[in-house]
């Protein structure tokens, strides 16, 4: 007990990191991560093969210990996990950042801007987008939109996907960002990367529910311009009946 009482934050973080590594190894029986080609065929994704249910249990076990760390200790530990470039550890790092989200401000955007360089999966992008960028977008609209604009033009595909995935689900339901969604999707409609195209399609699909009068004509226009069907078919996944048939009837305009 005495030893624990005098532990520094850095020492606590080191112990936490070691204990969490061991918990994952114990849960999977693997001492080293291996490439995952099932869900990440085109990514350099290393994984221990941890089941989602086991991951949740480990997070639940370590959650109280994460909370004991200071804000800066959390941020440092999160970066440490992400820099290992292993699937599960990256998600642990992102989870820790979500614990800090109420304390994050635009002053921390340079920190967030550096994180995608360590991503190895679209799942890391979506974790960051939903758990961190969406709350920031609602609190710091102007500054977050400026960052997402930069990301939409980044050579890093993870950032480009994040620039539009930040507008799905609850943000899409709000109907407050229709103009921005169309603008950022427009930046990416000719992107050749599959996960970016699917991110654009997802953003349009979710925003179609709250703003059909603006998003549906835009999707039709994308089909006229010959944009990848990966985008447009994903965007209309929820459409049924006449509305879906009308979109599918729109063909590429071949006239010059």
TATAMO-V26990 format. One record per pair of residues at least 4 apart in sequence whose ideal C-beta (glycine too) atoms are under 8 Angstrom apart, sorted by the first residue. I is the first residue (numbers start at 1). GAP is how many residues later the second one is. Records with the same first field share a line. If there is no record, write none. Layout:
I=GAP ; GAP
//
This chain:
1=4
2=4
3=4
7=4 ; 5 ; 8
8=4
9=4 ; 60 ; 61 ; 64
10=4 ; 63
11=4
12=4 ; 53 ; 56 ; 57 ; 61
13=4 ; 56 ; 60 ; 63 ; 64 ; 67
14=4
15=4
16=4 ; 46 ; 49 ; 50 ; 53 ; 61
17=4 ; 60 ; 63 ; 64
18=4
19=4 ; 43
20=4 ; 38 ; 42 ; 69 ; 72
21=4 ; 68
22=4
23=4 ; 35 ; 38 ; 39
24=4 ; 24 ; 26 ; 34 ; 64 ; 65
25=4 ; 5 ; 6 ; 23
27=21 ; 23 ; 24 ; 27 ; 30 ; 31
28=20 ; 21 ; 22 ; 26
30=4 ; 18 ; 19
33=13 ; 14 ; 15 ; 53 ; 54 ; 55
34=12 ; 13 ; 14 ; 15
35=9 ; 10 ; 11 ; 12
36=4 ; 9 ; 10 ; 11 ; 13 ; 51
37=4
39=6 ; 84
40=5 ; 47 ; 80 ; 81 ; 82
42=152
43=77 ; 78 ; 79
44=41 ; 76
45=42 ; 75 ; 76
46=39 ; 40 ; 41 ; 74
47=39 ; 40 ; 41
48=38 ; 39 ; 40
50=4 ; 5 ; 8 ; 38
51=4
52=4
53=4
54=4
55=4 ; 33 ; 36
56=4
57=4
58=4
59=4 ; 33 ; 36
62=4
63=4
64=4
65=4
66=8 ; 11 ; 29 ; 30 ; 33
67=32
69=4 ; 5 ; 8
70=4
71=4 ; 29 ; 32
72=4
73=4
74=4 ; 22 ; 23 ; 25 ; 26
75=4 ; 21 ; 22 ; 25 ; 33 ; 36
76=4
77=4 ; 16 ; 19
78=4 ; 14 ; 15 ; 16 ; 18 ; 19 ; 22
79=4 ; 14 ; 32 ; 36
80=4 ; 13
81=8 ; 9 ; 11 ; 12 ; 15
82=7 ; 8 ; 11 ; 12 ; 33 ; 36 ; 37 ; 42
83=35
84=5 ; 6
85=5 ; 33 ; 35
86=4 ; 34
87=4 ; 33 ; 34 ; 36 ; 37
88=4
89=4
90=4 ; 28 ; 29 ; 30 ; 31 ; 34
91=4 ; 32 ; 33 ; 36
92=4
93=4
94=4 ; 30 ; 33 ; 34 ; 37 ; 38
95=4 ; 32 ; 36
96=4
97=4 ; 7 ; 18 ; 31 ; 34 ; 35
98=33 ; 34
100=4
101=30 ; 31 ; 34 ; 35
102=33
104=4 ; 8 ; 28 ; 32
105=35
106=34 ; 37 ; 38
108=4
109=4 ; 34 ; 38
110=4
111=4
112=16 ; 20 ; 21 ; 35
113=34 ; 37
115=4 ; 13
116=8 ; 9 ; 12 ; 35 ; 40 ; 42 ; 43 ; 46
117=39
119=5 ; 6 ; 9 ; 39
120=4
121=4
122=4 ; 36 ; 39 ; 73 ; 76 ; 77
123=4
124=4 ; 34
125=4 ; 33 ; 36 ; 37 ; 40 ; 70 ; 74
126=4 ; 39
127=4
128=4 ; 5 ; 34
129=4 ; 5 ; 32 ; 33 ; 36 ; 37 ; 39
130=4 ; 35 ; 38 ; 39
131=4
132=4
133=4 ; 11 ; 15 ; 29 ; 33
134=4 ; 32 ; 35 ; 36 ; 37
135=4
136=4 ; 8
137=4 ; 7 ; 8 ; 11 ; 29 ; 30 ; 34 ; 40
138=33
139=5
140=4
141=4
142=4
143=4
144=4 ; 22
145=4 ; 35
146=4
147=4
148=4 ; 14 ; 15 ; 18 ; 36
149=4 ; 14 ; 35 ; 38
150=4 ; 9
151=8 ; 9 ; 11 ; 12
152=7 ; 8 ; 11 ; 12 ; 32 ; 35 ; 36
153=7 ; 34
154=5 ; 6 ; 9
156=4
157=4 ; 36 ; 38 ; 39
158=4
159=4
160=4 ; 28 ; 31 ; 33 ; 36 ; 39
161=4 ; 32 ; 34 ; 35 ; 37 ; 38
162=4 ; 37
163=21 ; 24 ; 25
164=17 ; 20 ; 21 ; 24 ; 35 ; 36 ; 38 ; 39
165=34 ; 37 ; 38
166=5
167=4 ; 5 ; 10 ; 13 ; 14 ; 17 ; 36 ; 39 ; 40
168=4 ; 34 ; 35 ; 38 ; 39
169=4 ; 37
170=4
171=5 ; 6
172=5 ; 9 ; 31 ; 34 ; 35 ; 37 ; 38
173=33 ; 36 ; 37
174=36
175=32 ; 35 ; 36
177=4 ; 30
178=4 ; 29 ; 32 ; 33 ; 36 ; 37
179=4
180=4
181=4 ; 22 ; 23 ; 26 ; 34
182=4 ; 32 ; 33 ; 36
183=4
184=4 ; 19
185=4 ; 15 ; 18 ; 19 ; 33
188=8 ; 9 ; 11 ; 12
189=11 ; 33 ; 36 ; 38 ; 39 ; 42
190=37
191=5 ; 6 ; 9
193=4
194=4 ; 36
195=4
196=4
197=4 ; 31 ; 33 ; 34 ; 37
198=4 ; 32 ; 33 ; 36
199=4
200=4 ; 31 ; 34 ; 35
201=4 ; 29 ; 30 ; 31 ; 32 ; 33 ; 34 ; 36
202=4 ; 32
203=4
204=4 ; 11 ; 14 ; 15 ; 27 ; 30 ; 31
205=4 ; 29 ; 30 ; 31 ; 32 ; 33
206=4
207=4 ; 8
208=4 ; 7 ; 8 ; 11 ; 27 ; 28 ; 30 ; 31
209=29
211=4
212=4
213=4
214=4
215=4 ; 20
216=4 ; 27 ; 31
217=4
218=4
219=4 ; 13 ; 16 ; 17 ; 28
220=4 ; 26 ; 27 ; 30
221=4
222=5 ; 9 ; 10 ; 13
223=4 ; 9 ; 24 ; 27 ; 28 ; 29
224=26 ; 27 ; 28 ; 29
225=27 ; 28
226=26 ; 27
227=4 ; 5
228=4
229=4
230=4
231=4
232=4 ; 15
233=4
236=8 ; 11 ; 12
239=4 ; 5 ; 8
240=4
241=4
242=4
243=4
244=4
245=4
246=4
//
